[in-house]
Amino acid sequence: MGLLSIPMSHCIFCAIIAREAEASLVHEDEHTVAFMDIRPFTPGHLLVVPKRHASGLAQLDPEDGGRIFAVGQKLAAALRDNGADGAGLPADGPRADGVNLYLADGAVAGQEVFHVHLHVVPRTPGDGFGLRGRPVSARRPDLDYLAGALRRRLGSV
């Protein structure tokens, strides 16, 4: 059975949501759960998961997509909070000078667990994490061609 065909009953994130697997929970609401990544890129690396199973972006309800990003935004703010605002937050725990939000859709993009999840990665100078690709300058005609093709697929603009 390939990774893409793993039944929902064997999804580790569904098991975490059902409390059938361990996780260090940070946040939970009616639609989402957030927990510490067991293979963190940096200390404090979190995952935000919709409770409703979706193996990839094509299956993700747009409202659930909005919800995981809203929770990711709140978590990013908590990671960047230095406690100096008088909010009474504890001074311990992970700190970040910046945060990356990362979502991999499909195996070729790096998705390893086929339940949509948003990585919230705290960043500090010299932490060793980052995109390793090398951007190249694109020509305007090439960009216009690609934009047109995508507009036709979307059927808009």
C-alpha positions as CSV (number, residue, x, y, z in Angstrom):
1,M,0.0,0.0,0.0
2,G,1.6,3.3,-1.0
3,L,1.7,6.4,1.2
4,L,-1.1,8.1,-0.8
5,S,-3.4,5.2,-0.2
6,I,-3.0,4.9,3.6
7,P,-6.5,4.7,5.1
8,M,-7.6,7.5,7.4
9,S,-7.8,4.9,10.2
10,H,-4.0,4.7,10.0
11,C,-3.3,8.4,10.0
12,I,-1.1,9.4,12.9
13,F,-2.6,12.9,13.0
14,C,-6.2,11.5,13.1
15,A,-4.9,9.2,16.0
16,I,-3.5,12.3,17.8
17,I,-6.8,14.1,17.3
18,A,-8.7,11.1,18.7
19,R,-6.2,10.9,21.6
20,E,-5.1,7.5,20.5
21,A,-1.5,8.6,20.0
22,E,0.7,10.8,22.2
23,A,1.3,14.5,21.4
24,S,2.5,17.6,23.2
25,L,-0.6,19.7,22.6
26,V,-0.3,23.5,22.5
27,H,-3.7,24.5,21.2
28,E,-7.1,22.9,20.5
29,D,-10.4,24.3,19.3
30,E,-13.5,22.9,17.6
31,H,-11.8,22.7,14.2
32,T,-8.0,22.5,14.8
33,V,-5.3,21.1,17.0
34,A,-1.7,22.2,17.3
35,F,1.2,20.2,18.8
36,M,4.9,20.0,18.9
37,D,6.6,18.4,15.9
38,I,8.5,15.2,17.0
39,R,11.1,15.9,14.4
40,P,11.6,19.7,14.8
41,F,13.6,21.8,12.3
42,T,14.2,24.2,15.2
43,P,13.2,24.2,18.9
44,G,9.6,25.1,19.3
45,H,8.6,23.8,15.8
46,L,4.8,23.2,15.8
47,L,2.2,21.5,13.5
48,V,-1.3,22.9,13.1
49,V,-3.8,20.3,11.8
50,P,-7.4,20.5,10.8
51,K,-9.5,18.0,12.8
52,R,-11.4,17.0,9.6
53,H,-9.1,14.7,7.6
54,A,-7.8,15.9,4.3
55,S,-4.9,14.2,2.7
56,G,-3.9,17.2,0.6
57,L,-4.9,20.7,-0.4
58,A,-7.3,19.4,-3.1
59,Q,-9.3,17.7,-0.3
60,L,-9.1,20.5,2.2
61,D,-12.2,22.5,3.0
62,P,-11.3,26.2,2.4
63,E,-12.7,27.1,5.8
64,D,-10.4,24.6,7.5
65,G,-7.5,26.0,5.4
66,G,-8.3,29.5,6.8
67,R,-8.5,28.1,10.3
68,I,-5.1,26.4,10.3
69,F,-3.5,29.6,9.0
70,A,-5.3,31.7,11.7
71,V,-4.0,29.4,14.4
72,G,-0.5,29.4,12.8
73,Q,-0.6,33.2,13.0
74,K,-1.5,33.1,16.7
75,L,1.2,30.6,17.4
76,A,3.7,32.7,15.5
77,A,2.8,35.7,17.6
78,A,3.3,33.6,20.8
79,L,6.7,32.4,19.6
80,R,7.8,36.0,18.9
81,D,6.4,37.4,22.2
82,N,9.3,38.4,24.5
83,G,7.1,39.0,27.5
84,A,8.0,42.7,27.5
85,D,4.4,43.8,26.7
86,G,3.2,43.2,30.3
87,A,0.8,40.4,29.1
88,G,2.0,38.2,32.0
89,L,3.3,35.5,29.7
90,P,6.0,33.3,31.1
91,A,9.5,34.2,30.2
92,D,10.5,30.7,29.5
93,G,10.0,28.6,26.4
94,P,11.0,29.0,22.8
95,R,11.7,32.4,21.4
96,A,11.8,33.5,17.8
97,D,13.1,36.5,15.9
98,G,11.0,35.3,13.0
99,V,8.7,32.5,12.0
100,N,8.2,30.5,8.8
101,L,4.8,29.0,7.9
102,Y,5.3,26.0,5.7
103,L,2.8,23.6,4.1
104,A,4.0,20.8,1.8
105,D,1.3,19.4,-0.6
106,G,2.4,16.1,-2.1
107,A,5.3,13.8,-1.7
108,V,7.5,15.7,-4.2
109,A,6.9,18.8,-2.1
110,G,8.1,17.0,1.0
111,Q,4.8,15.9,2.6
112,E,5.4,12.9,4.7
113,V,2.1,12.6,6.6
114,F,-0.9,12.7,4.3
115,H,-3.1,14.8,6.5
116,V,-2.8,18.5,5.7
117,H,-0.7,20.2,8.3
118,L,0.9,23.6,8.6
119,H,4.4,23.8,10.0
120,V,5.1,26.8,12.3
121,V,8.9,27.1,12.5
122,P,10.5,29.5,14.9
123,R,13.6,31.2,13.5
124,T,16.7,32.6,15.1
125,P,19.9,33.9,13.6
126,G,22.1,31.0,12.5
127,D,19.5,28.2,13.3
128,G,20.5,26.4,10.1
129,F,16.9,26.1,8.7
130,G,15.9,27.7,5.5
131,L,14.9,27.2,1.9
132,R,17.9,26.0,-0.1
133,G,16.7,26.7,-3.6
134,R,18.4,29.3,-5.7
135,P,16.0,31.8,-7.3
136,V,16.7,32.8,-10.9
137,S,15.4,35.9,-12.6
138,A,12.5,35.1,-14.9
139,R,11.8,36.8,-18.2
140,R,8.5,38.8,-18.4
141,P,7.2,36.8,-21.4
142,D,7.8,33.5,-19.5
143,L,6.0,34.9,-16.4
144,D,3.1,36.2,-18.6
145,Y,2.8,32.8,-20.3
146,L,2.6,30.9,-17.0
147,A,0.2,33.5,-15.5
148,G,-2.1,33.1,-18.5
149,A,-2.0,29.3,-18.3
150,L,-2.9,29.4,-14.6
151,R,-5.7,31.9,-15.1
152,R,-7.2,29.6,-17.7
153,R,-7.0,26.7,-15.2
154,L,-8.7,28.9,-12.6
155,G,-11.2,30.2,-15.0
156,S,-10.9,33.7,-13.6
157,V,-9.2,37.1,-13.8
